[in-house]
Amino acid sequence: MEAISLVQRGNLQSLERTLRRQWRLGQNIVLCWSLDEHGLLVIFVPHYFLGNFCAPGRDGRVGAEDNERYVRSLISGCRRKARDELFAIAERLSAAPTFIKLDQPLQDTPPVIDGVEELIRRYGLNFVEGRGVLLFDICDFSLHTPFEQASQLNSLSYSMNSVYNKLSALGLEIHFARTTTGDGYYVWNRDTGPEADRLLFDFLVLTALDNALARAASRGKTVPVLRAGFHCGSHYELYQAEGVNPSVFSYIVGTVTIELARMLEAAQPGQLLVGDFRAGAPAFVAERSAGLARVLGLKMMGQSLDGLRCWLTGTAGGGEPRALAFRDKHGLAHRAYNLELEVDLEGEPLHLGLRPGDP
């Protein structure tokens, strides 16, 4: 990987300081930027601007939906724009570009441009059209003592960290991020794309297994009973203010997180669910059942993982998966699939997830 020179590091630090001042504790957000021979041009708007821009107005709902699609495309993926494109965006938004002068020109090289992109995302709002996300939910969390709650959250966190290390040892790097829900975690892969989603699903399977083994070996109520879900969908990503700086860790909210929350509201303790996502959950899970061969041989709680397969309830004999249809507290309809796992630990079989007929 090409290194960033000291001069360019200084440029990025100077840019970060300027963005922080213009950000004003979250009052403004950055939408996009363009390289200039003396620095760069950026478009700042107030944090409420995008909501107003996408609200129904003289053009009615059709115009609002068109504006929302435009904004989503603007804050998706690469935020760098050509100079003419940036001025066209500014004209449509009625927002004047801001010029940020730097002591030295920014080098148009991948490491430097990636550094600028990272800063722009941190001081902006980001949209991801499709990404796999997990939700781990601790059952009956509010019924436990504060000490037990802390112990259970720590146990779940340790299981995730342990699985991360195991995957890394196999050369499977998952750049996972998480945010707490209070009684669990949303987890996603910072990378996007089919392989990133496959790796996240494998992460779910191994975390559920690690949790089950830890619970079997534990005493008291220090290891949680989980319900968990995997779903793919769209979301927004933002960095909240912590003091005078944006946090290093991002938060996500959107269709995928809402669907996961509704799915797990209807889930039983120990149940694993997969959402009815666009790419096709049945085909995805069938492919992952074969793909899980890459993690065989791992040591889980000192035992060798000799066999591992997964399926959606209804497909074990070659049939069609049985979709679970339910309505949330708002009366909206949702669909999901029940996920089952069969594990072989040195000849000892273990089943995870709800079997048909389980209460």
Buried (B, 14 or more C-beta within 10 A) or exposed (E): EEEBBEEBEBBBEBBBEBBBEBBEEEEBBBBBBBBBEEBBBBBBBEBEBBEEBBEEEEEEEEBBEEBBEBBBEBBEEEBBBEEEEBBEBBEEBEBEBBEBEBEEBBBEBEBBBEBBBEBBBBBBBBBBEBBBBBBBBBBEBEEBEEEBBEBBBEBBBBBBEBBBEBBEEEEBEBEBBBBEBEBBBBBBBEBBEEEBBBBBBBBBBBBBBBBBBBBEEEEEBBBBBBBBBBBBBBBBBBBEEEEEEBEEEBBBEBEBBBBBBBBBEBBBBBBBBBBBBEEEBBEBBBBBBEBBEBBEEBEBEEBBBBBBBBBBBBBEEEEEBEBBEBEBEEEEEBEBBBBBBBBBBEEEEBEBBBEEEEE
